[in-house]
């Protein structure tokens, strides 16, 4: 199995927001969901994840609440705010535009 790729600059916020768009998750759960949904290609390291979660919380895009995990441990569960849902839509649209442009450049350079 190939080694997980480092995340592109600026994609971590989008991935976190998308990971918690269905239901609140704790930090490890967010990292695991991103890894699973990417077919084990992306891996988010704790050193990147927790500062990003703190930043997103400060921006008002997510909220955090202490709850029990499935293993009876206390953990902070993160969920999207209304502002966070708007930010997710905006970042997803920007990502679609950017990835389409990059694909276009790659296809043209192969000709």
C-alpha positions, 0 to 999 in steps of 0.5 A: 500500500502506498504511503499517504500523501501530504495534503496540499496547502489550503485543503485541510480546512475543506477536508475537515469541514467536509468530514464533519458535515454529516455528524459531529466527530472527535479529532481522531474520528475526523482524521480517520474519516478523511483517510477512509474517504480518500481510500487511504491516500490522505493522512492528517497528522495530529500536529496539523489537525488540532491547530486547524480545528482550533483555528476553525473554531476561532473563525466560528466555522465549527463548535466543540462539545465534550462528550463520551466516545464509543470507548467511554473516553471524554473527547471534544466533538466538533460540528459545523456551524451555519457559517461553517456550512457556508464556508464549506460550500464556498471552499468546495466551489473554489476547489472544483474551480481550481482542480478543473483548471489544473486538470486543464493545464495538465491535459494541454501540456500533454498535447 
